[in-house]
Amino acid sequence: MPRANHQVASHKRRKKVLKMAKGYWGARSNVYTIAKNHVEKGLQYAYRDRKAKKRTFRRLWIVRINAAARVNGTTYSKLINALNIKGVDINRKILASLAVENPKAFSEIVKFVTE
């Protein structure tokens, strides 16, 4: 009986790792054993930073809303509280984009909820 050595599967696996390591510096891009470690670490960073990206954007939106709210004579926390009390269901992403792209609409929202 012939010996099975899984050549096709192992070759495919190595090619996949080296393809993912394309653009890495030095041996990280063309030596399998080194590339494997750096690709794995890169995937860990990617997983972590997909979560961190959401936090970063939320912080950015809050800063923008706060700046625009202060121009309109209130603060971020007072504005969000007033929105909740009035039952205005608008998220921070949309509020921040309004604050940057359409300040008049943002100030109308502030006037509506602070009355």
Beta strands, then each sheet from edge to edge (+ up, - down):
end
